[in-house]
Amino acid sequence: MPRRLSSIVGAAALVVALVACGDDGASEPTPSTTGREPAGTSSTVDEPANDAEAAVLEAYAESWKVYDDFLNGEASGDPGDHFDGDMLTTIEARIAEYRDGGYELHGEAELSPTEVAVDGSVARLTDCQLDGTYAVEADTGAVVVPASTSRQLVDVRLVKAGERWKVSSVSYGAEGSCTR
């Protein structure tokens, strides 16, 4: 059995919920009445084959904690330090949407990245993700974006800028498009 690499990192693959899910009338998670619960991610993958793959997996997992922190107004630095291309455009729009809407992100996403391929300064990976994050109105606790209820296939592209890998695009399959 291969060694497993496990880490708990913050995450928010909220693009899925905001772009693909919408309100389908499904039951909604109960918001906390004791304040904001930090969103998070658990990630378990097979041991990477080499240092480049390990760096890509680390950057991918960390990007969701950073994404969450930016959406909740808790990040320092610039989104461009972690994201590039389409994903940078997406996060900048989501930051404004959350700020203007008074939203907070809660819950936890479960990442399960596989099939990492690194070709020079470009990497791709596939994830079988269960996005348990959800957005609420900060003032009322009303759920505005419910959590996903089944795994979905996620294709991710990262680019290397200097010594840092950045998530540049994320494409989501339909809910239920991935099983584990």
PAMAR-208976 format. One record per residue (C-alpha): residue number from 1; residue in one letter; x negated, y, z negated. Coordinates in steps of 0.1 Angstrom, whole numbers, plus 5000, padded with zeros to 4 digits. Layout:
N
+-----+-----+------+------+------+
!   n ! res !    x !    y !    z !
+-----+-----+------+------+------+
! NUM !   A !    X !    Y !    Z !
...
+-----+-----+------+------+------+
# end
This chain:
180
+-----+-----+------+------+------+
!   n ! res !    x !    y !    z !
+-----+-----+------+------+------+
!   1 !   M ! 5000 ! 5000 ! 5000 !
!   2 !   P ! 4985 ! 5034 ! 5009 !
!   3 !   R ! 4978 ! 5058 ! 4982 !
!   4 !   R ! 5005 ! 5084 ! 4979 !
!   5 !   L ! 4998 ! 5122 ! 4977 !
!   6 !   S ! 5025 ! 5138 ! 4955 !
!   7 !   S ! 5029 ! 5174 ! 4946 !
!   8 !   I ! 5056 ! 5196 ! 4933 !
!   9 !   V ! 5056 ! 5230 ! 4951 !
!  10 !   G ! 5082 ! 5257 ! 4955 !
!  11 !   A ! 5101 ! 5256 ! 4988 !
!  12 !   A ! 5129 ! 5270 ! 5007 !
!  13 !   A ! 5137 ! 5257 ! 5040 !
!  14 !   L ! 5166 ! 5280 ! 5041 !
!  15 !   V ! 5164 ! 5286 ! 5078 !
!  16 !   V ! 5183 ! 5253 ! 5081 !
!  17 !   A ! 5212 ! 5265 ! 5059 !
!  18 !   L ! 5214 ! 5299 ! 5074 !
!  19 !   V ! 5211 ! 5289 ! 5110 !
!  20 !   A ! 5225 ! 5254 ! 5112 !
!  21 !   C ! 5247 ! 5246 ! 5083 !
!  22 !   G ! 5271 ! 5275 ! 5076 !
!  23 !   D ! 5301 ! 5269 ! 5054 !
!  24 !   D ! 5317 ! 5236 ! 5062 !
!  25 !   G ! 5339 ! 5235 ! 5032 !
!  26 !   A ! 5318 ! 5209 ! 5014 !
!  27 !   S ! 5316 ! 5209 ! 4977 !
!  28 !   E ! 5292 ! 5235 ! 4964 !
!  29 !   P ! 5265 ! 5232 ! 4937 !
!  30 !   T ! 5274 ! 5249 ! 4904 !
!  31 !   P ! 5252 ! 5279 ! 4899 !
!  32 !   S ! 5234 ! 5284 ! 4866 !
!  33 !   T ! 5249 ! 5306 ! 4840 !
!  34 !   T ! 5215 ! 5310 ! 4823 !
!  35 !   G ! 5198 ! 5329 ! 4850 !
!  36 !   R ! 5179 ! 5321 ! 4882 !
!  37 !   E ! 5166 ! 5286 ! 4885 !
!  38 !   P ! 5135 ! 5286 ! 4907 !
!  39 !   A ! 5139 ! 5268 ! 4940 !
!  40 !   G ! 5113 ! 5241 ! 4945 !
!  41 !   T ! 5102 ! 5213 ! 4966 !
!  42 !   S ! 5090 ! 5178 ! 4960 !
!  43 !   S ! 5067 ! 5164 ! 4986 !
!  44 !   T ! 5054 ! 5129 ! 4990 !
!  45 !   V ! 5033 ! 5118 ! 5020 !
!  46 !   D ! 5008 ! 5091 ! 5029 !
!  47 !   E ! 4972 ! 5100 ! 5022 !
!  48 !   P ! 4961 ! 5122 ! 5052 !
!  49 !   A ! 4936 ! 5106 ! 5076 !
!  50 !   N ! 4912 ! 5135 ! 5075 !
!  51 !   D ! 4905 ! 5169 ! 5060 !
!  52 !   A ! 4922 ! 5188 ! 5088 !
!  53 !   E ! 4954 ! 5169 ! 5083 !
!  54 !   A ! 4952 ! 5174 ! 5046 !
!  55 !   A ! 4948 ! 5212 ! 5051 !
!  56 !   V ! 4978 ! 5212 ! 5074 !
!  57 !   L ! 5000 ! 5193 ! 5050 !
!  58 !   E ! 4989 ! 5216 ! 5021 !
!  59 !   A ! 4997 ! 5247 ! 5041 !
!  60 !   Y ! 5031 ! 5233 ! 5051 !
!  61 !   A ! 5041 ! 5224 ! 5016 !
!  62 !   E ! 5028 ! 5258 ! 5002 !
!  63 !   S ! 5047 ! 5277 ! 5029 !
!  64 !   W ! 5080 ! 5268 ! 5015 !
!  65 !   K ! 5071 ! 5280 ! 4980 !
!  66 !   V ! 5059 ! 5313 ! 4995 !
!  67 !   Y ! 5091 ! 5315 ! 5017 !
!  68 !   D ! 5112 ! 5311 ! 4985 !
!  69 !   D ! 5092 ! 5337 ! 4966 !
!  70 !   F ! 5096 ! 5362 ! 4995 !
!  71 !   L ! 5134 ! 5356 ! 4997 !
!  72 !   N ! 5137 ! 5362 ! 4960 !
!  73 !   G ! 5115 ! 5393 ! 4960 !
!  74 !   E ! 5088 ! 5376 ! 4939 !
!  75 !   A ! 5060 ! 5372 ! 4963 !
!  76 !   S ! 5029 ! 5394 ! 4965 !
!  77 !   G ! 5011 ! 5400 ! 4997 !
!  78 !   D ! 5024 ! 5399 ! 5032 !
!  79 !   P ! 5045 ! 5373 ! 5050 !
!  80 !   G ! 5019 ! 5374 ! 5078 !
!  81 !   D ! 4994 ! 5359 ! 5055 !
!  82 !   H ! 5014 ! 5326 ! 5056 !
!  83 !   F ! 5036 ! 5327 ! 5087 !
!  84 !   D ! 5031 ! 5335 ! 5124 !
!  85 !   G ! 5051 ! 5337 ! 5156 !
!  86 !   D ! 5088 ! 5328 ! 5154 !
!  87 !   M ! 5086 ! 5319 ! 5117 !
!  88 !   L ! 5072 ! 5353 ! 5108 !
!  89 !   T ! 5100 ! 5370 ! 5126 !
!  90 !   T ! 5125 ! 5347 ! 5108 !
!  91 !   I ! 5112 ! 5353 ! 5073 !
!  92 !   E ! 5111 ! 5390 ! 5078 !
!  93 !   A ! 5148 ! 5389 ! 5088 !
!  94 !   R ! 5157 ! 5367 ! 5059 !
!  95 !   I ! 5139 ! 5389 ! 5034 !
!  96 !   A ! 5160 ! 5419 ! 5046 !
!  97 !   E ! 5192 ! 5397 ! 5045 !
!  98 !   Y ! 5186 ! 5386 ! 5010 !
!  99 !   R ! 5176 ! 5420 ! 4997 !
! 100 !   D ! 5206 ! 5437 ! 5014 !
! 101 !   G ! 5231 ! 5410 ! 5004 !
! 102 !   G ! 5219 ! 5406 ! 4968 !
! 103 !   Y ! 5212 ! 5369 ! 4972 !
! 104 !   E ! 5190 ! 5345 ! 4953 !
! 105 !   L ! 5178 ! 5311 ! 4962 !
! 106 !   H ! 5182 ! 5281 ! 4939 !
! 107 !   G ! 5178 ! 5243 ! 4941 !
! 108 !   E ! 5151 ! 5221 ! 4955 !
! 109 !   A ! 5141 ! 5209 ! 4989 !
! 110 !   E ! 5126 ! 5175 ! 4993 !
! 111 !   L ! 5099 ! 5174 ! 5020 !
! 112 !   S ! 5086 ! 5141 ! 5035 !
! 113 !   P ! 5062 ! 5152 ! 5063 !
! 114 !   T ! 5047 ! 5125 ! 5086 !
! 115 !   E ! 5031 ! 5123 ! 5120 !
! 116 !   V ! 5006 ! 5151 ! 5116 !
! 117 !   A ! 4986 ! 5159 ! 5148 !
! 118 !   V ! 4958 ! 5184 ! 5148 !
! 119 !   D ! 4944 ! 5197 ! 5181 !
! 120 !   G ! 4919 ! 5224 ! 5175 !
! 121 !   S ! 4937 ! 5254 ! 5161 !
! 122 !   V ! 4972 ! 5240 ! 5166 !
! 123 !   A ! 4989 ! 5214 ! 5145 !
! 124 !   R ! 5023 ! 5197 ! 5146 !
! 125 !   L ! 5041 ! 5176 ! 5121 !
! 126 !   T ! 5075 ! 5160 ! 5117 !
! 127 !   D ! 5094 ! 5161 ! 5084 !
! 128 !   C ! 5124 ! 5141 ! 5072 !
! 129 !   Q ! 5137 ! 5169 ! 5049 !
! 130 !   L ! 5165 ! 5170 ! 5025 !
! 131 !   D ! 5172 ! 5207 ! 5018 !
! 132 !   G ! 5188 ! 5210 ! 4984 !
! 133 !   T ! 5183 ! 5247 ! 4982 !
! 134 !   Y ! 5213 ! 5270 ! 4982 !
! 135 !   A ! 5219 ! 5307 ! 4981 !
! 136 !   V ! 5241 ! 5326 ! 4956 !
! 137 !   E ! 5252 ! 5362 ! 4951 !
! 138 !   A ! 5230 ! 5374 ! 4923 !
! 139 !   D ! 5258 ! 5394 ! 4906 !
! 140 !   T ! 5285 ! 5367 ! 4907 !
! 141 !   G ! 5267 ! 5334 ! 4911 !
! 142 !   A ! 5291 ! 5326 ! 4941 !
! 143 !   V ! 5275 ! 5302 ! 4965 !
! 144 !   V ! 5271 ! 5318 ! 4999 !
! 145 !   V ! 5250 ! 5291 ! 5016 !
! 146 !   P ! 5255 ! 5256 ! 5003 !
! 147 !   A ! 5228 ! 5229 ! 5000 !
! 148 !   S ! 5224 ! 5203 ! 5027 !
! 149 !   T ! 5238 ! 5169 ! 5018 !
! 150 !   S ! 5218 ! 5147 ! 5041 !
! 151 !   R ! 5183 ! 5145 ! 5056 !
! 152 !   Q ! 5174 ! 5162 ! 5088 !
! 153 !   L ! 5145 ! 5159 ! 5112 !
! 154 !   V ! 5123 ! 5189 ! 5112 !
! 155 !   D ! 5096 ! 5196 ! 5138 !
! 156 !   V ! 5069 ! 5221 ! 5126 !
! 157 !   R ! 5041 ! 5239 ! 5145 !
! 158 !   L ! 5012 ! 5255 ! 5126 !
! 159 !   V ! 4984 ! 5276 ! 5140 !
! 160 !   K ! 4950 ! 5282 ! 5124 !
! 161 !   A ! 4940 ! 5318 ! 5120 !
! 162 !   G ! 4905 ! 5321 ! 5106 !
! 163 !   E ! 4904 ! 5296 ! 5078 !
! 164 !   R ! 4941 ! 5296 ! 5071 !
! 165 !   W ! 4969 ! 5274 ! 5086 !
! 166 !   K ! 5001 ! 5293 ! 5091 !
! 167 !   V ! 5036 ! 5280 ! 5100 !
! 168 !   S ! 5045 ! 5294 ! 5133 !
! 169 !   S ! 5077 ! 5276 ! 5143 !
! 170 !   V ! 5102 ! 5252 ! 5127 !
! 171 !   S ! 5130 ! 5234 ! 5146 !
! 172 !   Y ! 5157 ! 5216 ! 5128 !
! 173 !   G ! 5178 ! 5186 ! 5139 !
! 174 !   A ! 5213 ! 5182 ! 5127 !
! 175 !   E ! 5221 ! 5171 ! 5092 !
! 176 !   G ! 5218 ! 5133 ! 5091 !
! 177 !   S ! 5193 ! 5133 ! 5120 !
! 178 !   C ! 5167 ! 5116 ! 5099 !
! 179 !   T ! 5169 ! 5086 ! 5076 !
! 180 !   R ! 5144 ! 5072 ! 5051 !
+-----+-----+------+------+------+
# end
